[in-house]
Amino acid sequence: MTEDPAGAAWHVDHRCTNCDVARQLAPGLVAEIGGRSSVVRQPRTDAEEKALHAAAFACPTRSIRHGMRAPDPALDPFPLRLSEHVHLCGHNSRHTAGANSYLLRRPAGNLMMIDTPRWSPGLAARYAGLGPITDVLLTHRDHAAHGRRYADRFGARLWIHEGDLAAAPDADRVLRGTEPIEIADGVTAHPLPGHTEGSVLYLADETYCFSGDSFYWSRTDGDVAVVESVTWYSITELTASLARTAPRLRFEWLLPGHGDRKRLPADEFARRMRDLTARARRLSPRPIDFTALRW
């Protein structure tokens, strides 16, 4: 990184945990170097400046700095609109390993929160400003932090699968078994054990797929992928889940907890999901490598 002579250059400090969030939001400006994110080029346009501000406000460790300063709160872009019906919450939490969370708007005007950002009363008020939030949908145990606090603040129902109930024992709605269930008009929960025993995928309007940590868009592969090295429960179960579930899915937006988001035609995603299922069948159980995160 080239240092700004006035000491106002963007940089990533030592607190970085290499969670990938900044690289998703500011590609070309932030890259992985030596096992952590680094600012590799200073912004040249207003759009690039905004991208770095988004990365800074999403960073779970607040590692992205502008010179000696934290970014200006007035430039916080979150919740960030991704489409007509989906916002990215930003403000990722250290307690979910920096996972992304989303707000899904429903036709009646209410919203659903999928997984949880960092908790603060101010953030909760910001999200509630979009409209009444009626449900907090947890994709799995790793992302359950803050779920109860957000649900209570919004007066919302908290959802989790029975396989991960220990992470949210006071959930209001408990999903069971492996068959899909419609939990709201146009929103279906697909239990997908594999990453964890109680992992769930939420599909909305045959358009939006909130996949948790079950699969994601890999920049490395340029394709849909799973990370067998962090499949905590069973890669064999994940393979079975994909074989059962992939033929039932139709979506245009892939919105994971970790890894990149992607928009493609539904037929293209259907083909890629078939290919992913075939690739997963060739995977074998192996010891979990906690250093092998790859996005």
N, C-alpha and C positions, 0 to 999 in steps of 0.2 A: 504494500500500500504506500502511495506517495503521501507524505505528511503535508498538511496545510500549514503554510508559514505562520498563519495567525493562530494555530493551535486548535482549529475548528474542524479537523478532518474526522470523518466517520471511522470508527474502529470497533472491534469486538474485544472485550476485556477477558481477563483470566477466568471468569466465572462460567464461561461457555461450557455446556455439557454435550455439544455436538448433536442436538436434537433434530436438526434439519429444518426447523420452522423458518428461519431467516432465509435459507436458500430457496424455499418454496416461494416466498413473497418477493424476493429481490434477486432473481436469477441473473447472472452476469455481473452483479455487484458483490454478491456474497458467495463464497465457494468454500469447500472443505480443503483445508491445508493442515497436514500434520495431526489429523484426528480431531479437528475443531473447525468451527466456522471462522472465516476471516473476510474482511472487506478487501476485495482485490482491485476495485476501481471506485473512485469517487463519482458521485452523480453528476451528470452533465445537463440534464433537463429537469423540468418541474416534475415530470412523470417519474423519473428515477429518484428524485428527492422524496416524493410521496411513497415510493416503494420501500425506501429505507426507513421511513417513519413507520410504515405498516410493520416491517420486520421488527423494529425496535419495540413497538407496543405489543407485539405478539410474543416476543422472546420471554420464556418462562423465568430466566435468571436475570433479566434486565441487563444483559451483557453488551448490548449495542449502544454505543455512546456517540455523541456528536461533540468532539473535542472533550472538554472536561465536564460537559453538561449532559444530563438526561434529556431526551427529546421533549419538545414543547407539548404539554397536554392539549393545547388548543388544536394540535395537528393530529390527534388520535383519530384514525379513520374508522374505528370499530364501534358497532357491528358493520362489517364491510359487505356490501351487496354483491353477491355472485351471480344472481339471476333474479327474475321477477319474484320468486318464491323462497329463495334461500339467502341467508346472510352468514358470513363467517364471524364467529364471536371474537376471535383474537384473544389477547391476554391469557395465553396458554399457561397452564399451572405446572409447577414443579412436581406436584403431587399426582399428576397423571403422565409423568415423563414427557411433558410438553405436548400432549395430544391436542389436536384440533377439535373444536366443538362448533356446532351449527345451530341456527334458528330456521325453522321451516314454517312458512306461513300457509294456513289452511283457508279454504274458500269462505268459511264463516267469519274470517278476520282474526281468529286466534292463532297462536303460534305454538310450536313444539320445540324444545331445546334438546338436541342430541348430544350427549356427553356434556361435560362441564368445563367452563373456563375457570381461571383463578377467581376465588371468592372475594368480593368486597361489596358493601352496601351501595357504593357509588356505581359499580359496574352493573349490579342487579337493576338499579333504577334506569341505567342507560338502556339495557336490553328490554326492560318492561315498557320503555318509551315507544317501542315498535307496536305494542298492542298486548292484549292479555295472553300470558303464557300459561297454558292449561296442563301441559305434560312435560316431564323431564325423562327422556328415554336414554337409558344406559346401555351401551353396546356390550360391556363386559366389566369385570371387576377392576381392571387396571385403571378405568376411567370413572370410577364411582365417587372419587373425592369431590366434595362440595355438593353432591346431588341432593342430599336432604336439605341443606341450607337454601339452595336455590328453590327447591320445590316448596319449602315452607314460606319463603319470601313471596313467591308468586301465587301461593294458594293452589299449587299444581299437584298432579299425581306423579309419583316417582315409580318408574318401571325398571325391572331387572329380571333376568332369567333365574329359575330356581338353582341352576348349576353354580351360579355366582352369588347366591343370596347372602352368603356370609359377609360380603362386601357392603351390602345395603339391607341389613336384616329388618329394617323398619320401612321397606318399600311398600307402597300402596297397591301396586299391581305386580303380580308375579307370573311370568310366562313359564309354561311347563312343556316338557316333551320336545319333539323335534319337528312337528308339523307347523306350517305357517298359520298365523292367526291375524285376522284383520282387527286392529286395535282402534281404528278411527276410520271414517269414510275416506277411502283412497290410500290408507297407510297400513301396510302389512309388516308384521314382525316375522322374520325367518330365523329360527334358532339355528346356529351354525357352530356347534362345538368343534374345537380344534385349537385355536389360539388359547382359549380357556375353556373350561367345561361348559360355562354358561354364555359363551359369545352369541351375539344376536346381530343380524343385519336388518336394517329397516328400509323398506322400499316404499316410495311415495309416488303415486300418480303414474306409475310405469315410466318415470322420468328420473327420479333422484334415488341413488343407492348410497345409503350411509353404512359403510362396510366395517366400521370399527377398525380392528387390527387384523381382520381375517384375510383381506387382500387389498391392494393399493395399486396406483400407477407408478411404475418404476422408471425414473429418469435414466438409470443405468441400462435397463433392458429396452426401454421404449415400448413397454407392454404392461399388461396386468400381471401382478406377481404376488406370491406369498413369500414370507421370510421364515423358512423352516428353523433357522437358528434361534428364533424367539417365539416359536410355537410352544407355549408353556405346557399345554395339556397333552396333545397327541397329534402328530402329523398324520397318522393313520385315520384318526377321527375327522380331521380337517378334510382329507381326501374324500372320505365318505360323505361329509357334509356338502362339499362342492358337487359331487356326483348327483346327490339328491336335489340340491337347490338350484344349481346353475340353469337347468332347463326351464325353471319356473320364473326366471328373472328377465325383465325387460327394462332397460334404463338407458338414459343418455348422459347422465352425470354420475361419475364415480367420486364420492366424497368420503375419504377414509379418515381415520384418526391420526395415523402417521403415514408419511409418504405423500406423493403428489396427488392433486385432484386432476380430473380429466373430463372433457366433454367430447363425445363422439356420437355418430348415429347409432341408434339402438341395434340395428343389425350388425354393425361392426363390433359393438361390445358383446353381443351374443356369440359371435364367432370367436372372439378372444377368450370369452369365458369357457367355451368348449375346449379350446386349446389349453387353457390353464388347468382345467380338470384333467386332461390327458397328461400334462406334465407332472401334476401333483401325484398321479398314480405311480410315477417312477421314483418318488422320494421315499426314503427309508428313515425310520426313527434314528436319532443320533443325539449325543449329549448337547445340551444347550450351551452355546458359546456367547457369553454376555458381552464380548468385545466385537461381535461380528455384525453389528447393525449396518445395513446397506440399503440406501434408498435410491 
